[in-house]
Amino acid sequence: MPIYHKLGNIPHKRHIQFRKPNGDLYYEQLFGTVGFDGMSTNSYHEQRPTQVKEIRRQYSVAPKIAKSNNIQSYKLRGFEIEPQDDYLESRKIVLTNSDCHIVLAAPRKSTTDYFYKNTDSDEVIFIHKGTGKLRTMLGNLDFKYGDYLVVPRGMIYKMDFDTEDNRLFIVESHSPVYTPKQYRNWFGQLLEHSPFCERDIRRPEELETYNEKGDFVIKVKKKDEIFEMVYASHPFDVIGYDGFNYPYAFSIHDFEPITGRIHLPPPIHQTFETNAFVICSFVPRLYDYHPLSIPAPYNHSNIDADEVLYYVDGDFMSRNDVKPGNISLHPAGIPHGPHPGAAERSIGKKETLELAVMVDTFKPLMVTEDAMGIADDTYYQSWLEE
């Protein structure tokens, strides 16, 4: 996220001596992406962040593919993913390609016995159910229903939940996640016509700093495997940092919809982008106001992208029989559009109260075994007229 942020204590210049009250040096770390060319943060640590005592288990969390070449539209009943106590074990990849994983999770318990780091991917964690605190090496963020938590790759974190009723929709991106360039000027500032602005971005303001030695387990994800690594000091030992690479939160409820006289295409809903897919937010909004408008979307062919919609709340106007937690997959190569009767029902309506998250990927998505376990195999026939 291209906003400069500073938290805690830092020296006057980068890469100079910065000493503790007892005269010892703090340990500087550059936390950066895209080599030395992307966004980065300079953090200062009580202990060396490089002290690995032991590497224990290494095990695969790669998705098991059920359909590697898919042209069938599916509806997935996301709330049928069974809750599990452990945060990582609860994460089930349902759709995947070489650029991203799309994940459902229903964790019951907070992360207490280990820390987690995803070295493969930036993570966008959408909070459908639950409240709590995202705790990271660069500070904490409270979360609630409707929040997107954007966690850069390599960030060490924990999830603390207030209750056991939690539902998450997660996108793991193998390329960096940015705000849409169509809404940024050449300095990176969000423009006046952007559906959200920097005031809506919540940055860490609470920094936990521990100066502790011992055995601290960090579960590190790399190439779809988990490595259990034991570090000699607490990973939350940062006393200050500054830069552009840090976790942040944005609420879908702060997304201000763009409307027009006639139906506008999905890019107006864009919230995040990568070089391989986009994430969009569908929020309550006024309908089109041309006297002959049809508010429901027109049929369109998915030629270059697979479309995934995660239904959060409300009555989604273009679909029949969808419920919160459902996912629809409309693959590239075939047209899709409103269900029979949806266009007619939308005429004359003044607003919609729908809430949904859309992911459009530029490479085809593979369907996993976990997805097939919650799939409506007849969904592709739901456009047939009786």
Summary of the structure (lengths in Angstrom):
residues: 386
radius of gyration: 22.0
end to end distance: 48.9
largest distance: 80.2
contacts: 1235
relative contact order: 0.21
helix: 8%
strand: 42%
